[in-house]
Amino acid sequence: MGVKQMELPSHNGKGGGVDTGTIRLQELGYKQELKRNLSVLSNFAFSFSVISVLTGLTTLYNTGLSYGGPPVMVYGWFVASFFTILVGLSMAEICSSYPTSGGLYYWSAKLAGPSWAPFASWITGWFNIVGQWAITTSVNFSLAQLIQVIILLSTGGKNGGGYVASKYVVMAFYGAILFMHALLNSLPIAWLSCFGQIGAAWNIMGVFLLMILVPVVAKEKASAKYVFTYFNKDNGEGINNTFYIFVLGLLMSQYTFTGYDASAHMSEETKQADKNGPRGIISAIGISVLLVGVTLLGSPLPSMIFLTF
């Protein structure tokens, strides 16, 4: 006896047609609460700007350089990319069936079954929100430290008597950045969509600027053999195990691949979310993989930064 499979209704693309994401929510018995104003581009921009290859890579560049060096930065990126793509494809498939703003915790409740749903939803929700807190605090604190360095360099540098902001000043920068981001996130969704698209464009342009500017200003350049074969074990921590060093070096790449579930969380505000939500997840991961892959393979960036370091 065959099992009848439920097929999602297709969007007719004509005026008066009901959005397929809304229809899917009705099939789930889920009440639509938010307005669907986001396009697939806006949905993609949210995830891509949260992944943010610029802030993700540069925040832990020192980790990649210290643990393994250029080979770990290059090979580690593709190792992390491979497994992240697998996770992203799975999430995209689930998002197409459950295009709700709850995202992961709602999915876990549905997939775990009635008995385990409360626990699965609770543990997933808490892991998700704690992860979001950690990402927000780490990126914003890194920005505060960057401001500290910019002020130091612009006032003469460390050896030239430049101003070194104290830890209290850095914490003040950090608090101001957090407060500014809180205000930004309270703005209407149309504004946030615009900021997301600007952020996505800035990340793409920033990567290509690094590819051009760093080779131009670098005083030393390493050979391809050095980039792909020299494994740095001089990490200053006394760690000599090759595998363990490689795993630690992977943190640079894996830290970058966070936040692509943003497309799922924005799905209830996205047109045709059962299709465009998954597209946002997959495209954000895929373009990030390609951008950094081209940067690492198409320019001597890791080796030159390593030599400078």
C-alpha positions in Angstrom: 0.0 0.0 0.0 1.6 3.3 -1.1 2.0 6.2 1.2 0.6 9.4 0.0 3.1 12.2 0.0 2.1 15.8 0.7 3.3 18.3 -2.0 3.7 21.9 -1.3 1.4 24.1 -3.5 3.3 26.2 -6.0 3.1 30.0 -6.2 1.3 31.0 -9.3 3.2 34.3 -9.6 0.1 36.3 -10.4 -1.7 39.0 -8.6 -4.0 37.7 -5.9 -2.0 34.5 -5.5 -1.4 33.3 -1.9 2.2 33.1 -0.9 3.4 29.5 -0.7 5.1 30.2 2.6 1.8 31.3 4.1 0.1 28.2 2.7 2.7 26.0 4.3 2.2 27.6 7.7 -1.6 27.0 7.3 -0.9 23.4 6.6 1.2 23.3 9.8 -1.6 24.9 11.8 0.7 27.9 12.4 -0.7 31.4 12.6 1.0 34.0 10.4 2.0 36.9 12.7 4.6 38.9 10.7 4.4 40.7 7.3 6.2 39.2 4.4 8.2 42.1 2.9 11.6 40.5 2.4 12.9 39.3 -1.0 15.2 36.4 -1.5 18.1 38.9 -1.8 17.2 40.4 1.6 17.0 37.0 3.1 20.4 36.0 1.7 21.9 39.3 2.9 20.9 38.7 6.5 22.8 35.3 6.6 25.7 36.5 4.5 26.3 39.6 6.6 26.1 37.5 9.8 28.6 35.0 8.5 30.7 38.1 7.6 33.9 36.6 6.2 35.8 39.8 6.9 35.1 39.9 10.7 35.1 36.1 11.0 38.5 35.5 9.5 40.3 38.6 10.8 39.1 38.1 14.3 40.9 34.7 14.6 43.7 35.3 12.0 46.2 35.2 14.8 44.9 31.7 15.8 45.4 30.4 12.2 48.8 31.9 12.0 49.9 30.5 15.4 48.5 27.0 15.0 49.7 25.6 11.7 50.2 28.7 9.7 49.3 29.1 6.0 48.6 25.4 5.2 46.0 25.2 8.0 44.4 28.4 6.9 44.1 27.1 3.4 43.3 23.4 3.8 41.3 24.1 7.0 39.0 26.5 5.2 38.0 23.8 2.8 37.6 21.1 5.5 35.3 23.4 7.5 33.5 24.5 4.3 32.8 20.9 3.3 31.1 20.0 6.6 29.3 23.3 6.9 27.8 22.8 3.4 26.5 19.4 4.6 24.9 21.1 7.7 23.6 23.9 5.5 21.9 21.6 3.1 20.2 19.7 5.9 19.0 23.0 7.4 17.7 24.2 4.1 15.7 21.1 3.6 14.1 21.4 7.1 13.5 25.1 6.5 11.6 24.4 3.3 9.2 22.2 5.4 9.0 24.4 8.4 9.5 28.1 7.3 8.8 29.6 10.7 10.6 32.5 12.5 11.3 30.1 15.4 13.8 28.3 13.3 15.9 25.7 15.0 14.0 25.3 18.2 10.7 24.9 16.3 12.3 22.4 14.0 13.7 20.3 16.9 10.3 20.2 18.5 8.6 18.9 15.3 11.4 16.4 14.5 11.8 15.0 18.0 8.2 13.9 18.4 5.7 14.6 21.1 7.6 12.9 23.9 10.9 14.6 23.4 9.6 17.9 21.8 9.7 20.0 25.0 13.3 19.0 26.0 14.6 19.1 22.4 13.1 22.6 21.8 14.4 23.9 25.2 18.0 22.7 24.8 18.2 23.8 21.1 16.7 27.2 21.9 19.2 27.8 24.7 22.2 26.6 22.7 21.1 28.9 19.9 20.6 32.0 22.0 23.9 31.5 24.0 25.7 31.0 20.7 24.2 34.3 19.4 25.3 36.1 22.6 28.8 34.7 22.2 29.1 35.7 18.6 27.7 39.2 19.3 30.0 39.9 22.2 33.2 38.5 20.5 32.7 40.4 17.3 31.8 43.6 19.0 34.7 43.3 21.5 37.1 42.7 18.5 35.7 45.9 16.9 36.4 47.8 20.2 40.0 46.5 20.1 40.3 47.5 16.5 39.3 51.1 17.4 42.0 51.0 20.1 44.6 50.0 17.5 43.4 52.6 15.0 43.7 55.4 17.6 47.2 54.2 18.6 48.4 54.1 15.0 46.8 57.5 14.1 48.5 59.2 17.1 52.0 58.1 16.3 52.1 54.4 17.1 53.5 52.5 20.1 57.1 53.6 19.5 56.1 57.2 18.6 54.3 58.0 21.8 50.8 57.3 20.5 47.8 57.1 22.7 47.2 53.6 24.1 43.6 53.3 25.3 43.2 51.6 28.7 41.1 48.5 29.2 38.4 50.7 30.7 38.3 52.9 27.6 38.1 49.7 25.4 35.2 48.5 27.5 33.5 51.9 27.0 33.9 51.5 23.3 32.5 48.0 23.6 29.5 49.1 25.5 28.8 51.9 23.0 29.0 49.5 20.1 26.6 47.1 21.8 24.2 49.9 22.6 24.3 51.2 19.0 23.6 47.7 17.7 20.7 47.4 20.0 19.2 50.6 18.6 19.8 49.4 15.0 18.0 46.2 15.7 14.9 48.1 17.0 14.4 49.7 13.6 11.7 48.6 11.1 12.4 45.6 9.0 12.7 47.6 5.8 15.7 49.5 7.4 17.3 46.3 8.6 16.9 44.8 5.2 18.7 47.8 3.7 21.5 47.5 6.3 21.8 43.8 5.6 22.2 44.3 1.9 24.8 47.1 2.5 26.7 44.7 4.9 26.7 41.9 2.3 28.0 44.2 -0.4 30.7 45.6 2.0 31.9 42.1 2.8 32.2 41.2 -0.9 34.0 44.4 -1.8 36.2 44.1 1.4 37.5 40.7 0.4 38.5 41.9 -3.1 40.1 45.0 -1.6 42.2 42.8 0.7 43.2 40.6 -2.3 44.5 43.7 -4.1 45.9 45.9 -1.3 47.8 43.4 0.8 50.0 42.1 -2.0 50.7 45.7 -3.1 51.9 46.8 0.3 53.6 43.6 1.4 57.4 43.8 1.5 58.0 40.0 1.5 56.4 37.3 -0.5 56.6 33.5 0.0 56.8 30.7 -2.5 53.8 28.5 -3.2 55.7 25.6 -1.7 56.0 27.5 1.5 52.3 28.4 1.6 51.1 24.9 1.0 53.6 22.8 2.9 55.2 24.8 5.7 53.4 23.7 8.9 54.1 26.1 11.8 54.5 24.4 15.2 56.0 27.4 17.0 52.8 28.4 18.8 54.4 29.6 22.0 52.1 27.2 24.0 54.3 24.1 24.0 51.8 22.2 21.8 53.6 19.9 19.4 51.0 17.3 18.3 50.4 18.0 14.6 46.8 16.8 14.6 45.9 18.9 17.7 47.6 22.0 16.2 45.6 21.5 13.0 42.3 21.2 15.0 43.1 24.4 16.9 43.9 26.1 13.6 40.5 25.1 12.3 38.9 27.5 14.8 39.7 30.4 12.4 37.6 28.8 9.6 34.9 27.3 11.8 34.3 30.6 13.7 33.5 32.3 10.5 30.8 29.8 9.6 28.2 30.9 12.1 24.8 32.6 11.9 23.5 31.3 8.6 20.4 30.2 10.4 19.4 33.9 10.2 17.6 33.0 6.9 15.4 30.6 8.8 14.7 33.1 11.5 13.7 35.7 8.9 11.6 33.2 6.9 8.2 34.3 8.3 9.0 37.8 6.9 10.2 36.5 3.6 8.1 36.1 0.5 7.8 32.4 -0.6 9.8 31.4 2.4 9.5 27.7 1.8 11.7 28.3 -1.3 13.6 31.5 -0.5 14.6 30.6 3.0 16.6 27.6 1.9 18.0 29.6 -1.0 19.2 32.2 1.5 21.0 29.6 3.7 22.7 27.8 0.8 23.7 30.8 -1.2 25.1 32.6 2.0 27.4 29.6 2.7 28.3 28.9 -0.9 29.3 32.5 -1.7 31.3 32.7 1.6 33.2 29.5 0.6 34.0 30.8 -2.8 35.0 34.3 -1.7 37.5 33.1 0.9 38.6 30.2 -1.3 39.5 32.6 -4.1 41.3 34.8 -1.6 43.4 32.0 -0.1 44.2 30.4 -3.4 44.2 33.4 -5.7 46.5 35.6 -3.6 49.5 35.2 -1.3 47.6 36.8 1.5 48.1 34.2 4.2 51.8 33.8 3.6 52.5 37.6 3.6 50.5 38.1 6.8 52.4 35.2 8.3 55.8 36.7 7.3 54.7 40.0 8.7 53.5 38.3 11.9 
